[in-house]
Amino acid sequence: MRWALVKVSLAVTAMVVIAFAVPLGLVVRELARDRAFADAERQAAAVSPALAITAEHEQLQRAVASTQAGAAGRLAVRVPAADGGAPTEIGTMRASAGALDGNRATIVGVDGGYALLRPTAVDAGRIAVVEVFVPHGEVGRGVTTAWLLLGGVGLALVVGSVAIADRLGTRLVRPAEHLAAAARDLGEGRLGTRVPEQGPAELRDAALAFNSMADQVVRLLANERELAADLSHRLRTPLTVLRLNAASLGGGDAAEQTRHAVAQLEGEVDRIIRTAREQKPQAPGNGVSAACDAAEVVRERMAFWSALAEDEDRRVRVAGVERPVRVPVARADLAAALDAMLGNVFRHTPQGTAFSVDVHHGDDAVIVLVSDAGPGIADPAAALRRGHGDGGPGSTGLGLDIVRRLAESTGGDVRIGHSVLGGTEVRVWLALHGPHGRSGARTRGGRARRRGTGPGVPRPPVPSGPAG
């Protein structure tokens, strides 16, 4: 907007300056020309009284020399002889007397300038001709200086208008830049961002509306956090009953696993309540020091799920967790995403269905593959939409959305396709360089690199048809 105002002001001022300066320059030139010829006319008229009195050569010569043009050698007089003989000439005539236009003064172009011819009656039968030479320099005297002055004034007007337009544009642009920056900050989660109400009335109104919207967003988020905390707190009563019942189960592996699961569930509920009541909740993986060893997390969670798999006679395979694999996400968030994917396997596949977890470490990303030999997913794209689910019992449609948000917080993504076991394969791409690094999730170059095959990173599968 600022440069647009400057360009408009430059164009308008330039057109105005040209519209006035060009005609004024032409007028100045004509005035200088008229001044030069008017002065020549006066010089010629100064000799007319002498011609009316006498035609003697000496007296006429003194009359010519007494004028400014005659003293400079630019005035000449030709007087016809009374007896038809040779005419009397004072000075050198540059133009022919035949160029006269009747009895009027005539201007004739000659070498080096112009000649003004003025007829003067000597007696009843004779007409003398007075010639005044006007050089080109005299005709254009002062014109160049006037044109330079006009050009300087025009340039000053253009520069001044551009400077004023730039200052006005700054007054308009700065409030708009503040508004755009505040919108970006608010979108990135800085809820305390507000816009100073300054600038033109329209931008002040926009800033006021933005601040009101931000206040409303803060109130809505606070209400949502309190609601989430209240709903989570309601789970404490059934959890207490489960914990008491689990304590009475006695010994055995199943009883111990049940008590461990109830304790873990109670801890998760407490964490949800604490997180919901925080003033500045963060998206998964957005913590300042959010990083963990993906291999260790996979081993830990598979130790839990493998016990349940053994009870249901499921064959389990884990690969790629022999060495540390650092990923830029919080440990709890990665564990939650793994639990969501493995929980889907147990909920939506028959007992005895095999599954596997593979971790692939590449140069710029880590891929976690969770595969099963189940019936597959009819609509993989819909399964990734928040709240959609697959319509089955116990499906909320949030599990895969948790996984997707975790991956996208690093600049990665999630894809669902066919697994080598014959069912579903959920591929989670965790970029190691952040959303704006080499593996940016929404850049064309990032996508091109993702689809390449790096060391230890297989080409991601492309969903086609019913996926499992």
C-alpha positions, 0 to 999 in steps of 0.5 A, a space after each residue: 500500500 505504501 509503495 502504491 501511494 508513492 507511485 500514484 503521487 509520483 504519477 499525478 505530480 509528474 503529470 501536473 508538472 508536465 501539464 504546466 511546465 511545458 506550456 510555460 516553457 514555450 511561453 517563456 521562449 516566445 516572450 524572449 523572442 518578442 522582447 528581442 524583436 521589440 528592442 530591435 524595432 525601437 533601435 530601428 525607430 531611433 534612426 527614423 527622425 534623422 532620415 526624415 531630416 537629411 539623407 547626407 551620408 555623414 549625418 546618417 552615419 552619426 545617427 546610426 552610430 548613436 544607437 546601441 545596435 549601430 555601435 555594435 555593427 548590427 544596424 544598417 540603412 539604405 537610402 535610394 538616390 533622388 536622381 536614380 543613382 546608386 543608393 546610400 548605404 550605412 553599414 552592411 545589409 544582411 537581407 535584401 530590401 525586396 523581402 519587405 512586406 509592403 510598408 510593414 516591418 518584416 523579420 527575415 531569417 539570415 545567417 546567424 540570426 534574424 534581420 528586422 527590416 523597417 521601411 521609412 519614408 524619406 520624401 514623397 518618392 523615396 522609401 529608406 530601409 532600416 535593418 537591425 540584425 538580431 543574433 540567435 543568442 539575443 532571441 533565446 537570451 534567458 530562455 535556458 535559465 528559465 527552463 532550468 528554473 522551471 525544471 528545478 521547481 517541477 523536480 522539487 514538487 515531485 520529490 516533495 509530493 513523493 515524500 509526503 505520500 511516503 509519510 502518509 503511506 507509513 501512517 496507513 501501513 504501520 497500523 496494518 502491519 501491526 494488525 497482520 503481525 498480531 493476527 500471526 501471533 494469535 494464530 501461533 498461540 500467543 493469546 495475550 497479543 493485542 493491537 494498538 488502536 492507532 492510524 486512520 479511523 478504519 484501521 482503528 476500528 479494525 484494531 478494536 474489532 481484533 482486540 475484542 475477538 482476541 478477548 472472546 477467544 481467550 474467554 472461550 478457551 478458558 471455558 473450554 479448559 474448565 469444561 475439559 477439567 470438569 468432565 475429566 474430574 467426573 471420571 474419578 468416581 468410576 476410577 475409584 470403584 475400578 481401583 477398589 475392585 482391582 485391589 480385590 482381584 488377588 494375585 496373578 498376572 491378569 490382576 496385576 496388569 489390571 491394577 497397573 492399567 487402572 493406575 495408569 488411567 488414573 494418572 492420565 486423568 490427573 494429567 488431563 485435568 492439570 493440562 486443561 487448567 493451564 493458562 497457556 496450553 500447548 499443542 503436541 510437540 510444541 514444548 521448548 524442550 520437547 524431545 525423546 527417544 522414539 525407540 525407548 518409547 516404542 519398547 516401553 509401550 510395546 511391553 505393555 501392549 505385548 502382554 495384552 496381545 499374548 492374552 489374545 493370542 496375537 503375534 507381535 513383531 517390533 523392529 528398528 528399536 535397537 538403537 536410540 532414535 531422537 525425535 522432536 516431540 514430547 515423550 508423553 505425546 509420542 506415547 499417547 500417539 502409539 497407544 492410540 494406534 495400537 488401541 485401534 488395532 485391539 479394538 477394531 481387529 479380531 482376536 488373534 490378528 497379528 500386528 507389528 511396529 517398525 521404526 525407520 531412521 532417515 537423514 531428515 525424518 523418522 518413520 513409525 509404521 504400525 501394521 496389522 493383518 486385520 480387515 482394513 479401513 474402508 475410507 482412509 481419508 475419512 478416518 483421519 478426519 477429527 471426530 469421524 471414526 469408522 462408526 464402530 463400537 467405542 470409536 470416537 474419531 479422535 485417535 488418528 487425529 491425535 497422531 496426525 496433529 503430533 506428526 504435523 507439529 514436526 512438519 510431517 504427516 500421517 498416511 494410511 495404506 495397505 500393510 505387508 501383513 494384509 491389513 492396515 498400515 499407519 505411517 507416521 512421518 516425524 520430521 527432524 528439522 521442524 515445520 520450516 526446515 528441509 522436511 516442511 510439510 506444506 512446501 513443494 520441495 518438502 514433499 519432493 524430498 519426502 517421496 525420495 528414498 533415503 538411507 533406511 527410509 522406505 518409500 511411503 505407501 500410497 493408499 489405494 482402494 480399501 485400506 487396512 
